[in-house]
Amino acid sequence: MTIPVRLVKDLIEFSDTIPDLQGIGVKVFSYCKIRDIQWLGQDIIKSVEIVQYRNLEDYFSEGAGDPVFRSFGRTNLPDEIRFFINQKEQYPSLFVN
């Protein structure tokens, strides 16, 4: 299975759902960097913490971008983020030090 991944400069684009007034949720694209990965064992992810940037215009002009921290468990981790977890050497700019 191929996972369609897209990078926007040095951010990972992933599919996200935000709540709406009806409680259904709206599908959107969100942008992030990986902040921390917790492991249960070898190759078993416990959780992943990301820095999600909500304002791309500010991020690219000033480096701020209204960041928020989010955590995902192994069951709800978006595939686009999972794809880059073991690729820190190839894509160091996608990780927050």
C-alpha positions in Angstrom: 0.0 0.0 0.0 1.4 3.4 -0.9 0.7 6.3 1.3 0.4 9.6 -0.5 2.6 12.0 1.4 3.1 15.6 0.6 5.6 18.0 2.1 5.0 21.7 2.2 8.5 23.1 2.5 9.6 21.6 5.8 6.2 20.5 7.1 4.2 17.3 6.8 0.8 17.7 5.3 -1.8 15.2 6.8 -5.5 14.6 6.7 -7.3 15.8 9.8 -10.8 16.2 11.0 -12.0 19.2 13.0 -15.3 19.3 14.8 -18.1 21.3 13.3 -21.4 22.5 14.9 -23.2 19.3 14.0 -20.6 17.1 15.7 -19.7 15.3 12.5 -16.3 16.9 11.7 -14.9 18.5 8.6 -12.0 17.0 6.7 -9.1 19.4 6.3 -5.3 19.3 5.6 -3.1 20.2 8.6 0.6 20.8 8.7 3.1 19.6 11.4 6.5 18.6 12.5 7.2 15.6 14.7 8.2 16.6 18.2 8.6 13.3 20.2 8.0 9.6 19.7 7.4 7.2 22.6 8.0 3.5 22.0 6.5 0.5 23.7 9.1 -1.8 22.3 11.2 -2.3 19.1 9.1 -0.9 16.2 5.9 -0.6 18.4 4.8 3.0 18.7 3.2 4.1 22.0 2.5 7.7 21.1 3.7 10.5 18.8 3.6 14.2 19.8 3.6 16.8 17.0 3.7 20.5 16.6 0.8 21.5 14.4 1.0 24.9 12.7 -2.4 26.5 12.2 -1.3 29.7 10.3 1.0 28.8 7.4 1.4 32.4 6.2 2.9 33.4 9.6 5.0 30.2 9.7 6.6 30.9 6.4 7.1 34.7 6.9 7.9 34.8 10.6 8.5 31.2 11.7 5.7 31.4 14.3 2.5 30.0 12.7 0.3 29.7 15.8 1.8 26.3 16.9 -0.2 23.8 19.1 1.0 20.5 20.5 -1.0 17.4 19.8 -0.5 13.7 20.7 -1.6 10.7 18.8 -1.6 7.1 19.9 -0.7 4.2 17.7 -4.3 3.6 16.7 -5.2 7.1 15.6 -1.8 8.2 14.2 -2.3 9.6 10.6 -0.5 7.5 8.0 1.2 10.5 6.6 3.0 11.1 9.9 3.7 7.4 10.5 5.5 7.3 7.1 8.2 9.7 8.4 8.8 8.3 11.9 11.9 6.3 11.0 13.2 8.8 8.5 14.8 11.4 10.7 18.2 11.0 8.9 16.7 11.6 5.5 14.3 14.4 6.6 15.8 16.1 9.6 13.8 19.3 9.0 10.5 17.5 9.7 11.5 16.9 13.3 11.6 19.5 16.2 14.8 19.3 18.2 
